[in-house]
Amino acid sequence: MTPRKKILVATACGIALLAPRAAHAAPRWMESLDRGVVAVPAKDGGVLVSWRLLGDDPAGAAFNLYKDGTKLNAKPLTGGTDFVDKSGIDKIGGAGAYTVRRVAKGKEGAASRPAQVWTDGYLSIPLDPPPAGVTPTGEAYSYTANDASVGDLNGDGRYEIILKWDPTNSKDNAFGGYTGDAYLDAYTLEGQRLWRIDLGRNIRAGAHYTQFQVFDYDGDGKAELAMRTSDGVIDGTGRVLGDANADWRESGGERPQADRTGAFIAPDGTKVAKVQGRILKGPEYLTVFEGATGKALASAPYAPPRDPRTDAPSVEQMTEIWGDGYANRSDRFLAGTAYLDGQRPSIVMARGYYGRSTLAAWDFRDGKLTPRWFFDSAAPGNEAFGGQGNHQLSVADVDGDGRDEIVYGSMTVDDNGKGLWSARLFHGDAMHVGDLDPTHPGLERFGVHESPKSNGGIGAAMLDARTGKVLWSTPADKDAGRGLAADIDPRFPGDEAWGTNQEALYTAQGKAIDGVKHPRQVNFAIWWDGDDLRELLDKNQISKWDWKTGQTTPLLTAEGMTSNNGTKATPALSADLFGDWREEVIWRAEDNQSLRIYATPYPTERRLVTLMHDPQYRVSIAWQNTAYNQPPHTSFHLGEGMTSPKPQAIVTRKASQ
């Protein structure tokens, strides 16, 4: 086995730095969480109780666990933050309430919020679907629960769920036609709907149109919601934004198309696109909503705009700028959250990636939205950055200066809004950024690509995330639709990587593992069982890769639940929502009447701070809903042979601050 990087220093707890933070870097502002105690039937009997180790807990923090006031442990618990209560074997349904107290210098702290056992291994949250509707052309539609995010909306240390509802006639940008309104709801864990935001007729519904960010941007200890809006949006208090009667949807007609390289196709009947239902003009805004109420707090003209010269560009202008005149490219949006100053989170909104790529960073401070910077691949000097975007982005401190960069497919924008590097591998559908190869300094970026004819025949590649240098690649002559990087084989250091345009499973160093075909699961990954390897999450199932046989074994099949986004087969959300560092998964019910949150039944000896207090992981949960959803990654290597990572410099913001 290759030695791990010296940067992974053994400590009792904490989050690793991907590189030494700048000496002047301030601690990052992060949410103040409670213990998040969760109890489920254990895999081998009894009740598995787990709780959060927090990023601001002292090194060596110990805990006492109680059930209905009776202490279960003989001496303070200093290992993994979980415990199997064997007394619950025969009466799980009435196992009682569990609480945790931190022990410091022999004295106990306050008790955690009590946790009842999830007797079926999951928490069910009832939903209230929006009413069905009919388009102007008479097409009936209903609603399905779609992507979700989480945030502490009221400052009590617990997460609430923000859920997007998609109409059944939602559209990919490539297709014309009307859609129903998209909605966002906020739910407590008890199933109370706090508010509903109706995005109205002037925000088209589909995977590329509505990217929403949930984060505490102003540091008041309560999360906000940020997204693109237009005339007719109804906020969570029932107030209409802009002109309630405006209808900016195209009522009919066709426009010339363009090919995928942006070359204009002459309007001689060769190829046209239907524009009915598309929104090609009209105002756009960036709006921040209060998390607790859904009330609109602040709005500003949306940037990046369709065209810096006008809000309503002509067909010729749109074609010149974006490569088509029917908003296929110009209305492909991405969104993220980044610590651009190294301390406080900023909103990042993006537009376009096939040709022109534009990004705008915003701060929300003291109730006001303020632009921070604007990046445009069409600006002089940025020519190498055109056409390099993905159907998603990632956020990480790739250069080790304590401030985040935006990894935008085959290019990266620095924390100051300047282009950092462009690998010229062009567009791709899947991407992963983290310490994927612990034998290589810093972070890596693995992705698959769909333009091998333009990038020298590369189908997948591992890059140095600091410089964009290709560390290794695999050849292809066709588009790779999906790709994944996860540590699933303990024989090799780092994350294994694979894509749909290849058969082999590759090590983090780019060597094909002899005689092994990659897993058929290629969409998502999850830390689920008790070891350091990652499991595979696809459709409504979690599976374990058996590296000895080259097969996957199901660990959980969520009957009655289903995945989102077609062949992408992604969950509503996967994240470290409760308990110890392992991840939970949220799926929607097949009838869209509920969500279920599943928690692992496996104990673990690994002791780690909650992943939600690793800033890179936390912002990856914020951007997970963006376009083609991708699984989160930590800033340190979490996998076989890892050492306990180094503490991260954070400061938690309580609601009273």
C-alpha positions as CSV (number, residue, x, y, z in Angstrom):
1,M,0.0,0.0,0.0
2,T,1.3,3.5,-0.8
3,P,1.8,5.6,2.3
4,R,-0.9,8.2,3.0
5,K,-0.1,11.9,2.7
6,K,1.6,13.4,5.7
7,I,-1.1,16.1,5.7
8,L,-3.5,13.6,7.2
9,V,-2.4,14.0,10.8
10,A,-3.9,11.7,13.4
11,T,-6.0,13.4,16.0
12,A,-8.9,12.4,18.2
13,C,-11.5,14.2,16.1
14,G,-11.9,16.9,13.5
15,I,-11.9,17.6,9.8
16,A,-8.9,17.5,7.5
17,L,-7.4,20.4,5.6
18,L,-6.7,19.5,1.9
19,A,-3.6,21.8,2.1
20,P,-2.2,24.1,4.8
21,R,-4.6,27.0,5.2
22,A,-3.1,30.5,4.8
23,A,-1.9,31.8,8.1
24,H,-4.3,34.8,7.9
25,A,-7.3,32.7,7.1
26,A,-10.2,33.3,9.5
27,P,-12.4,30.4,10.7
28,R,-15.3,29.6,8.5
29,W,-18.8,30.5,9.7
30,M,-20.9,27.3,10.0
31,E,-24.3,26.3,11.4
32,S,-24.6,25.4,15.1
33,L,-26.1,21.9,15.2
34,D,-27.5,19.8,18.1
35,R,-26.4,16.3,18.8
36,G,-28.7,14.9,16.2
37,V,-29.3,11.7,18.2
38,V,-30.9,8.9,16.1
39,A,-31.9,5.4,17.0
40,V,-32.8,2.5,14.7
41,P,-32.9,-1.3,14.9
42,A,-29.3,-2.5,14.7
43,K,-28.3,-4.9,12.0
44,D,-27.5,-7.7,14.4
45,G,-30.1,-7.0,17.1
46,G,-30.7,-4.3,19.6
47,V,-30.9,-0.6,19.0
48,L,-28.1,1.4,17.3
49,V,-28.0,4.9,18.8
50,S,-25.6,7.4,17.2
51,W,-25.0,11.1,17.7
52,R,-22.9,14.0,16.2
53,L,-19.4,14.8,17.1
54,L,-19.3,18.5,16.4
55,G,-16.6,20.5,14.8
56,D,-16.3,22.8,17.9
57,D,-16.2,19.9,20.4
58,P,-12.9,19.7,22.2
59,A,-10.4,17.0,21.3
60,G,-11.1,13.8,23.2
61,A,-14.7,14.7,23.9
62,A,-16.5,11.9,25.8
63,F,-20.2,11.1,26.2
64,N,-22.7,9.4,28.4
65,L,-25.7,7.8,26.8
66,Y,-29.1,7.5,28.6
67,K,-32.3,5.7,28.0
68,D,-35.3,7.0,29.9
69,G,-32.9,8.5,32.4
70,T,-30.8,5.4,32.9
71,K,-27.2,5.5,31.9
72,L,-26.2,2.7,29.5
73,N,-22.4,3.0,29.5
74,A,-20.2,2.0,32.4
75,K,-17.6,4.7,31.6
76,P,-17.6,7.7,29.3
77,L,-17.6,6.8,25.6
78,T,-14.6,8.1,23.8
79,G,-14.6,6.0,20.6
80,G,-17.1,6.1,17.7
81,T,-20.2,8.2,18.5
82,D,-22.5,5.2,18.4
83,F,-23.7,2.5,20.8
84,V,-25.7,-0.7,20.5
85,D,-28.3,-1.0,23.2
86,K,-28.9,-4.7,23.6
87,S,-31.7,-4.2,26.0
88,G,-33.9,-3.1,23.1
89,I,-33.7,-6.4,21.3
90,D,-37.1,-7.7,22.3
91,K,-39.1,-4.5,22.6
92,I,-37.8,-2.1,20.0
93,G,-41.3,-0.5,19.7
94,G,-41.2,0.5,23.3
95,A,-37.4,1.0,23.7
96,G,-37.8,4.5,25.2
97,A,-36.1,7.8,24.5
98,Y,-32.4,8.2,24.2
99,T,-30.4,11.2,25.3
100,V,-26.6,12.0,25.2
101,R,-24.6,14.2,27.5
102,R,-21.0,15.4,26.8
103,V,-18.6,14.8,29.6
104,A,-15.8,17.4,30.3
105,K,-13.5,17.2,33.2
106,G,-15.7,14.7,34.9
107,K,-18.8,16.8,34.6
108,E,-21.8,16.3,32.3
109,G,-23.2,18.9,30.1
110,A,-26.9,19.4,29.2
111,A,-28.9,16.5,27.8
112,S,-29.5,16.3,24.1
113,R,-33.0,16.4,22.6
114,P,-34.5,12.9,23.3
115,A,-34.7,10.5,20.3
116,Q,-37.3,7.8,19.9
117,V,-36.5,4.6,17.9
118,W,-37.3,4.7,14.2
119,T,-38.8,1.2,14.5
120,D,-38.7,0.5,10.7
121,G,-35.3,2.0,10.3
122,Y,-36.6,5.2,8.7
123,L,-38.5,8.4,9.5
124,S,-41.6,9.0,7.3
125,I,-42.5,12.6,6.6
126,P,-45.9,13.3,5.1
127,L,-46.2,15.6,2.1
128,D,-48.8,17.9,0.7
129,P,-48.5,17.8,-3.1
130,P,-49.5,20.9,-5.1
131,P,-52.8,20.8,-7.0
132,A,-52.8,19.4,-10.5
133,G,-53.2,21.8,-13.4
134,V,-53.7,22.2,-17.2
135,T,-51.5,24.1,-19.6
136,P,-52.8,26.7,-22.1
137,T,-52.8,24.0,-24.7
138,G,-55.0,21.7,-22.6
139,E,-52.4,19.3,-21.3
140,A,-53.1,18.0,-17.8
141,Y,-50.3,17.6,-15.3
142,S,-49.8,16.6,-11.7
143,Y,-46.7,16.8,-9.4
144,T,-43.9,14.6,-8.2
145,A,-41.6,15.2,-5.3
146,N,-38.1,16.0,-6.7
147,D,-34.8,17.2,-5.3
148,A,-34.4,18.3,-1.7
149,S,-32.0,20.3,0.4
150,V,-31.7,20.9,4.2
151,G,-31.0,23.9,6.4
152,D,-31.6,25.0,10.0
153,L,-34.4,27.4,9.1
154,N,-35.4,28.4,12.6
155,G,-32.1,28.2,14.5
156,D,-32.9,25.3,16.8
157,G,-29.9,23.2,15.7
158,R,-32.1,20.7,13.7
159,Y,-32.5,20.5,9.9
160,E,-35.7,21.2,8.0
161,I,-36.2,19.9,4.5
162,I,-36.7,22.1,1.5
163,L,-38.3,20.1,-1.3
164,K,-38.8,21.0,-5.0
165,W,-42.0,19.8,-6.7
166,D,-41.8,19.2,-10.4
167,P,-44.8,19.1,-12.7
168,T,-45.1,15.9,-14.7
169,N,-44.6,18.0,-17.9
170,S,-41.3,19.5,-16.8
171,K,-38.9,20.0,-19.8
172,D,-35.4,19.6,-20.8
173,N,-34.1,22.8,-22.5
174,A,-33.9,21.0,-25.8
175,F,-37.7,20.7,-26.0
176,G,-40.4,23.2,-26.4
177,G,-43.8,23.2,-24.7
178,Y,-45.5,24.6,-21.7
179,T,-44.8,23.3,-18.2
180,G,-46.7,23.7,-14.9
181,D,-45.3,25.9,-12.2
182,A,-42.5,24.6,-10.0
183,Y,-42.9,24.8,-6.2
184,L,-40.7,24.7,-3.2
185,D,-41.9,23.6,0.2
186,A,-40.3,23.6,3.6
187,Y,-41.1,20.8,6.0
188,T,-40.1,20.0,9.6
189,L,-39.0,16.5,10.5
190,E,-42.5,16.0,12.0
191,G,-44.1,16.7,8.6
192,Q,-45.4,20.3,9.3
193,R,-45.3,22.3,6.1
194,L,-43.8,25.7,7.0
195,W,-44.4,27.5,3.7
196,R,-44.8,27.0,0.0
197,I,-43.2,29.2,-2.7
198,D,-44.9,29.1,-6.2
199,L,-42.4,30.0,-8.9
200,G,-45.2,30.9,-11.3
201,R,-45.6,30.8,-15.0
202,N,-42.4,32.7,-15.8
203,I,-39.9,30.2,-14.4
204,R,-40.0,27.1,-16.6
205,A,-39.9,23.8,-14.8
206,G,-37.1,21.3,-15.5
207,A,-33.7,20.0,-14.2
208,H,-31.8,22.9,-15.7
209,Y,-34.0,25.8,-14.8
210,T,-34.5,25.9,-11.0
211,Q,-31.3,25.5,-8.9
212,F,-32.0,26.5,-5.3
213,Q,-29.4,27.1,-2.6
214,V,-30.1,26.7,1.2
215,F,-27.5,28.2,3.5
216,D,-27.1,30.7,6.3
217,Y,-25.7,33.5,4.2
218,D,-26.0,36.4,6.6
219,G,-24.6,34.6,9.7
220,D,-27.7,35.0,11.9
221,G,-27.9,31.3,12.7
222,K,-30.8,30.6,10.4
223,A,-30.7,29.4,6.8
224,E,-32.0,31.3,3.9
225,L,-33.1,30.2,0.4
226,A,-31.7,31.8,-2.7
227,M,-32.8,31.2,-6.3
228,R,-33.7,32.8,-9.6
229,T,-37.2,34.4,-9.8
230,S,-39.4,36.4,-12.2
231,D,-42.7,38.2,-12.4
232,G,-45.5,36.3,-10.6
233,V,-43.5,34.4,-8.0
234,I,-45.6,34.0,-4.9
235,D,-43.4,33.9,-1.7
236,G,-44.1,31.9,1.4
237,T,-46.3,34.6,2.9
238,G,-48.5,34.8,-0.2
239,R,-47.0,38.0,-1.5
240,V,-46.6,38.3,-5.3
241,L,-43.3,39.5,-6.6
242,G,-43.2,41.7,-9.7
243,D,-46.1,41.9,-12.1
244,A,-48.7,39.3,-11.1
245,N,-50.3,39.5,-14.6
246,A,-47.2,39.2,-16.7
247,D,-46.9,36.2,-19.0
248,W,-43.5,36.0,-20.7
249,R,-44.0,32.5,-22.2
250,E,-43.8,32.2,-26.0
251,S,-47.2,31.3,-27.4
252,G,-46.0,29.5,-30.5
253,G,-43.6,29.5,-33.5
254,E,-40.3,28.1,-34.4
255,R,-36.7,29.3,-34.4
256,P,-33.6,28.1,-36.1
257,Q,-31.5,25.7,-34.1
258,A,-27.8,25.4,-33.8
259,D,-25.6,22.4,-33.5
260,R,-23.9,21.5,-30.3
261,T,-20.7,23.4,-31.1
262,G,-22.7,26.6,-31.4
263,A,-22.5,26.9,-35.2
264,F,-25.6,28.5,-36.6
265,I,-27.8,26.4,-38.9
266,A,-29.3,28.4,-41.7
267,P,-33.1,28.9,-41.5
268,D,-33.9,27.0,-44.6
269,G,-36.0,24.4,-43.0
270,T,-33.1,22.1,-42.2
271,K,-33.6,22.2,-38.5
272,V,-35.9,24.3,-36.3
273,A,-36.8,24.4,-32.6
274,K,-40.3,24.9,-31.1
275,V,-40.3,27.9,-28.8
276,Q,-43.8,27.5,-27.4
277,G,-43.7,27.7,-23.6
278,R,-40.1,28.9,-23.6
279,I,-39.2,32.1,-21.8
280,L,-36.9,34.2,-23.9
281,K,-37.4,37.6,-22.4
282,G,-38.8,39.4,-19.4
283,P,-37.2,40.3,-16.1
284,E,-35.2,37.9,-14.0
285,Y,-34.1,38.3,-10.4
286,L,-32.0,36.7,-7.7
287,T,-34.1,36.5,-4.6
288,V,-33.3,35.6,-1.1
289,F,-36.1,34.2,1.0
290,E,-36.3,33.9,4.8
291,G,-36.0,30.3,5.7
292,A,-38.4,30.2,8.6
293,T,-41.3,31.9,6.7
294,G,-40.5,31.8,2.9
295,K,-40.8,35.6,2.9
296,A,-38.9,37.4,0.2
297,L,-36.1,39.4,1.9
298,A,-34.2,40.9,-1.0
299,S,-34.1,40.8,-4.8
300,A,-31.7,42.1,-7.4
301,P,-31.6,41.9,-11.2
302,Y,-30.3,38.4,-11.9
303,A,-26.7,38.0,-12.9
304,P,-25.5,36.4,-15.0
305,P,-28.0,38.0,-17.4
306,R,-29.1,36.7,-20.8
307,D,-27.2,39.5,-22.4
308,P,-25.4,42.4,-20.7
309,R,-26.7,44.7,-23.4
310,T,-30.4,44.1,-23.0
311,D,-33.0,42.1,-21.0
312,A,-34.7,41.0,-24.3
313,P,-32.0,40.1,-26.8
314,S,-33.1,39.5,-30.4
315,V,-32.8,36.1,-32.1
316,E,-29.6,37.2,-33.8
317,Q,-28.1,38.5,-30.5
318,M,-29.0,35.3,-28.6
319,T,-27.5,33.2,-31.4
320,E,-24.4,35.4,-31.4
321,I,-24.0,35.2,-27.7
322,W,-25.1,31.6,-26.8
323,G,-25.0,29.6,-30.0
324,D,-28.8,29.4,-30.5
325,G,-31.8,31.7,-30.5
326,Y,-34.3,29.6,-28.5
327,A,-32.7,29.6,-25.0
328,N,-31.4,26.0,-25.1
329,R,-28.0,27.1,-24.0
330,S,-28.7,30.4,-22.3
331,D,-31.2,28.9,-19.9
332,R,-29.0,26.2,-18.5
333,F,-28.4,27.3,-15.0
334,L,-26.1,26.1,-12.2
335,A,-25.8,27.3,-8.6
336,G,-23.5,26.8,-5.6
337,T,-22.4,28.2,-2.3
338,A,-18.7,29.1,-1.7
339,Y,-16.5,30.6,1.0
340,L,-14.9,33.1,-1.4
341,D,-13.4,35.2,1.3
342,G,-12.5,32.1,3.4
343,Q,-14.8,33.0,6.2
344,R,-18.4,33.8,5.1
345,P,-20.5,32.0,2.5
346,S,-21.4,33.6,-0.8
347,I,-24.0,32.7,-3.4
348,V,-22.8,31.6,-6.9
349,M,-25.2,31.7,-9.8
350,A,-24.2,30.5,-13.3
351,R,-25.6,30.5,-16.8
352,G,-24.4,28.4,-19.8
353,Y,-21.7,25.8,-20.3
354,Y,-21.9,24.3,-23.8
355,G,-20.4,27.5,-25.3
356,R,-20.4,30.7,-23.3
357,S,-20.1,30.2,-19.5
358,T,-20.9,33.0,-17.1
359,L,-20.8,33.0,-13.3
360,A,-21.8,35.7,-10.8
361,A,-21.0,35.7,-7.1
362,W,-23.2,37.5,-4.6
363,D,-23.1,38.3,-0.9
364,F,-26.2,38.6,1.3
365,R,-25.3,40.8,4.3
366,D,-27.4,42.9,6.5
367,G,-30.5,42.3,4.5
368,K,-29.0,43.3,1.2
369,L,-27.7,41.5,-1.9
370,T,-24.4,42.8,-3.2
371,P,-22.5,41.5,-6.3
372,R,-19.0,40.3,-5.6
373,W,-17.7,39.5,-9.1
374,F,-18.7,38.4,-12.6
375,F,-16.9,35.9,-14.8
376,D,-17.6,35.6,-18.5
377,S,-15.8,33.1,-20.8
378,A,-16.5,35.5,-23.7
379,A,-14.4,38.3,-22.1
380,P,-11.0,39.1,-23.6
381,G,-8.4,36.7,-22.2
382,N,-10.9,34.0,-21.3
383,E,-11.2,32.3,-24.6
384,A,-9.8,29.0,-23.3
385,F,-12.8,28.8,-20.8
386,G,-15.6,28.6,-23.4
387,G,-17.4,25.3,-23.8
388,Q,-15.8,23.7,-20.7
389,G,-18.8,23.6,-18.4
390,N,-20.6,20.6,-17.0
391,H,-24.2,19.8,-16.0
392,Q,-23.1,20.5,-12.5
393,L,-20.4,22.3,-10.6
394,S,-18.3,21.6,-7.5
395,V,-16.8,23.9,-4.8
396,A,-13.5,23.4,-3.0
397,D,-10.4,25.1,-1.9
398,V,-8.3,23.6,-4.7
399,D,-5.2,25.9,-4.3
400,G,-4.9,25.7,-0.5
401,D,-5.2,29.4,0.2
402,G,-8.2,29.1,2.6
403,R,-10.7,30.3,0.0
404,D,-13.0,28.3,-2.3
405,E,-12.8,27.9,-6.0
406,I,-15.6,27.0,-8.4
407,V,-14.8,23.8,-10.4
408,Y,-17.0,24.2,-13.4
409,G,-16.4,21.0,-15.4
410,S,-13.2,21.2,-17.3
411,M,-12.3,24.6,-15.9
412,T,-12.0,26.3,-12.6
413,V,-12.8,29.9,-11.5
414,D,-10.6,31.3,-8.6
415,D,-12.1,32.8,-5.5
416,N,-11.6,36.3,-6.9
417,G,-13.7,35.6,-10.1
418,K,-10.7,35.1,-12.4
419,G,-10.1,32.0,-14.5
420,L,-7.7,29.7,-12.7
421,W,-7.3,26.9,-15.3
422,S,-8.9,25.3,-18.3
423,A,-8.1,21.7,-19.2
424,R,-9.9,22.0,-22.6
425,L,-11.6,18.6,-22.2
426,F,-15.0,20.2,-22.9
427,H,-18.4,19.3,-21.5
428,G,-19.3,16.4,-19.3
429,D,-22.2,14.9,-17.5
430,A,-20.6,13.9,-14.2
431,M,-17.8,15.1,-12.0
432,H,-16.2,14.5,-8.6
433,V,-13.8,16.7,-6.6
434,G,-12.0,15.7,-3.4
435,D,-8.9,14.0,-2.1
436,L,-9.6,11.1,-4.5
437,D,-5.9,10.1,-4.6
438,P,-4.2,10.4,-1.2
439,T,-0.8,9.6,-2.8
440,H,-1.0,12.8,-4.8
441,P,-0.7,16.2,-3.2
442,G,-3.9,18.2,-2.8
443,L,-7.3,17.6,-4.3
444,E,-8.2,15.8,-7.6
445,R,-11.1,16.1,-10.0
446,F,-12.4,13.1,-11.9
447,G,-14.9,13.4,-14.7
448,V,-16.4,11.9,-17.8
449,H,-16.6,13.8,-21.1
450,E,-19.0,13.7,-24.1
451,S,-16.8,15.4,-26.7
452,P,-13.9,13.0,-27.4
453,K,-13.7,14.2,-31.0
454,S,-12.9,17.6,-29.7
455,N,-10.6,16.8,-26.8
456,G,-8.2,14.3,-28.3
457,G,-10.2,11.2,-27.7
458,I,-10.5,11.4,-23.9
459,G,-13.5,9.8,-22.4
460,A,-12.7,10.2,-18.7
461,A,-9.8,11.9,-16.8
462,M,-8.3,12.5,-13.4
463,L,-7.0,16.0,-13.0
464,D,-4.9,17.9,-10.5
465,A,-7.6,20.2,-9.1
466,R,-5.0,23.0,-8.4
467,T,-3.6,23.2,-11.9
468,G,-6.0,21.3,-14.2
469,K,-3.1,19.0,-15.3
470,V,-4.3,15.6,-16.6
471,L,-2.9,13.0,-14.3
472,W,-4.3,10.1,-16.3
473,S,-7.1,9.5,-18.8
474,T,-9.0,6.8,-20.6
475,P,-9.8,6.8,-24.3
476,A,-13.2,6.9,-25.9
477,D,-14.9,7.6,-29.2
478,K,-18.4,8.3,-27.8
479,D,-20.2,10.3,-25.1
480,A,-19.9,9.0,-21.5
481,G,-23.2,9.6,-19.7
482,R,-22.2,8.9,-16.1
483,G,-19.1,8.4,-14.0
484,L,-18.3,7.8,-10.4
485,A,-15.4,8.0,-8.0
486,A,-15.5,6.2,-4.6
487,D,-13.2,4.1,-2.5
488,I,-14.8,0.6,-2.9
489,D,-11.7,-1.6,-3.0
490,P,-9.4,-1.8,0.0
491,R,-6.4,-3.1,-2.0
492,F,-5.6,0.2,-3.6
493,P,-5.1,3.6,-2.1
494,G,-7.8,6.2,-2.9
495,D,-11.0,6.2,-4.8
496,E,-11.7,3.8,-7.6
497,A,-13.1,5.5,-10.7
498,W,-15.3,4.4,-13.6
499,G,-17.6,5.6,-16.4
500,T,-20.2,4.3,-18.7
501,N,-17.9,4.4,-21.8
502,Q,-15.5,1.9,-20.4
503,E,-15.7,-1.6,-18.9
504,A,-12.7,-1.5,-16.5
505,L,-12.6,-0.3,-12.9
506,Y,-9.6,2.0,-12.4
507,T,-7.5,2.8,-9.4
508,A,-7.0,6.4,-8.3
509,Q,-3.7,6.3,-10.0
510,G,-5.3,5.3,-13.4
511,K,-4.4,1.6,-13.5
512,A,-7.1,-0.8,-14.7
513,I,-7.8,-3.5,-12.0
514,D,-7.0,-6.8,-13.7
515,G,-9.9,-8.9,-14.6
516,V,-12.5,-6.6,-13.0
517,K,-15.4,-4.9,-14.7
518,H,-16.7,-1.8,-13.0
519,P,-20.0,-1.9,-11.0
520,R,-23.1,-1.4,-13.0
521,Q,-24.1,1.3,-10.4
522,V,-22.6,4.6,-11.6
523,N,-24.8,7.3,-10.2
524,F,-24.3,7.9,-6.5
525,A,-22.2,6.8,-3.5
526,I,-22.9,6.8,0.2
527,W,-21.0,6.1,3.4
528,W,-23.4,3.6,4.9
529,D,-21.9,0.6,6.7
530,G,-19.3,0.4,9.4
531,D,-16.1,0.4,7.5
532,D,-14.2,3.2,5.8
533,L,-15.2,2.2,2.2
534,R,-18.1,3.8,0.4
535,E,-21.2,2.0,-0.7
536,L,-23.1,2.5,-4.0
537,L,-26.5,4.3,-4.1
538,D,-28.6,3.7,-7.2
539,K,-32.4,3.9,-7.7
540,N,-33.9,2.8,-4.4
541,Q,-31.1,0.6,-3.3
542,I,-27.8,0.7,-1.4
543,S,-25.2,-1.9,-2.4
544,K,-21.8,-3.1,-1.3
545,W,-19.1,-3.8,-3.8
546,D,-17.5,-7.2,-3.2
547,W,-14.0,-6.7,-4.5
548,K,-13.2,-10.4,-4.2
549,T,-15.9,-11.5,-6.6
550,G,-16.4,-8.3,-8.6
551,Q,-20.1,-8.2,-7.8
552,T,-22.4,-5.9,-5.8
553,T,-24.5,-7.1,-2.9
554,P,-27.7,-5.2,-1.8
555,L,-27.6,-3.9,1.7
556,L,-30.9,-2.0,1.6
557,T,-33.8,-1.9,-0.8
558,A,-36.4,0.7,0.1
559,E,-39.6,-0.9,-0.9
560,G,-42.3,1.6,-2.0
561,M,-39.8,4.3,-2.6
562,T,-38.4,5.6,-5.8
563,S,-35.6,7.8,-7.2
564,N,-35.7,11.0,-9.2
565,N,-34.6,12.4,-12.5
566,G,-35.1,9.4,-14.8
567,T,-32.0,7.4,-15.7
568,K,-29.9,9.5,-13.3
569,A,-31.8,7.6,-10.6
570,T,-30.8,10.0,-7.8
571,P,-32.3,10.3,-4.3
572,A,-34.1,13.4,-3.2
573,L,-31.0,14.0,-1.0
574,S,-28.1,12.0,0.5
575,A,-26.2,13.7,3.3
576,D,-25.0,13.3,6.9
577,L,-28.2,14.5,8.4
578,F,-28.2,12.9,11.8
579,G,-26.0,10.8,14.2
580,D,-22.4,10.0,13.5
581,W,-20.5,10.7,10.3
582,R,-22.3,8.1,8.2
583,E,-24.8,9.4,5.6
584,E,-28.6,9.2,5.5
585,V,-30.7,9.0,2.3
586,I,-34.0,10.6,1.5
587,W,-36.3,9.0,-1.1
588,R,-39.8,9.9,-2.2
589,A,-42.7,7.5,-2.0
590,E,-44.0,6.1,-5.3
591,D,-47.3,7.9,-4.6
592,N,-45.5,11.2,-3.7
593,Q,-47.4,11.4,-0.4
594,S,-44.3,11.1,1.8
595,L,-40.6,11.2,2.1
596,R,-38.5,8.7,4.0
597,I,-35.2,9.3,5.7
598,Y,-33.2,6.0,6.1
599,A,-30.4,5.7,8.6
600,T,-27.7,3.1,8.8
601,P,-28.3,0.1,11.1
602,Y,-24.5,-0.7,11.2
603,P,-22.3,0.2,14.1
604,T,-18.8,1.7,13.4
605,E,-15.6,2.2,15.3
606,R,-14.5,5.1,13.2
607,R,-14.7,8.4,15.1
608,L,-15.2,11.5,12.9
609,V,-16.7,15.0,13.3
610,T,-20.1,15.3,11.5
611,L,-19.4,15.7,7.8
612,M,-21.7,18.7,7.9
613,H,-18.9,20.6,9.7
614,D,-16.4,20.0,6.9
615,P,-17.0,23.1,4.8
616,Q,-16.4,21.4,1.5
617,Y,-18.8,18.6,2.3
618,R,-21.4,21.1,3.6
619,V,-21.4,23.3,0.5
620,S,-21.6,20.1,-1.6
621,I,-25.0,19.4,0.1
622,A,-26.1,22.9,-0.9
623,W,-25.2,22.3,-4.6
624,Q,-26.3,18.6,-4.7
625,N,-29.7,19.6,-6.3
626,T,-28.0,21.4,-9.2
627,A,-28.9,20.0,-12.6
628,Y,-27.4,16.5,-12.9
629,N,-27.1,15.7,-9.2
630,Q,-23.8,14.4,-7.9
631,P,-22.8,12.8,-4.6
632,P,-20.9,14.9,-2.0
633,H,-17.2,14.6,-1.2
634,T,-15.2,15.6,1.8
635,S,-12.1,17.8,1.8
636,F,-10.0,14.9,3.1
637,H,-9.7,11.3,2.0
638,L,-12.3,9.3,3.7
639,G,-11.5,5.7,2.8
640,E,-9.5,2.6,3.5
641,G,-6.2,3.2,5.3
642,M,-7.1,6.8,6.3
643,T,-5.8,8.4,9.4
644,S,-8.0,10.6,11.6
645,P,-8.0,14.0,9.9
646,K,-6.8,17.3,11.2
647,P,-9.3,19.7,12.7
648,Q,-10.9,22.4,10.5
649,A,-11.0,26.0,11.6
650,I,-14.7,26.8,12.0
651,V,-16.9,28.9,14.2
652,T,-20.5,28.0,14.6
653,R,-23.2,30.7,14.4
654,K,-26.1,30.4,16.8
655,A,-29.4,32.0,16.2
656,S,-28.9,34.4,19.1
657,Q,-25.7,35.8,17.7
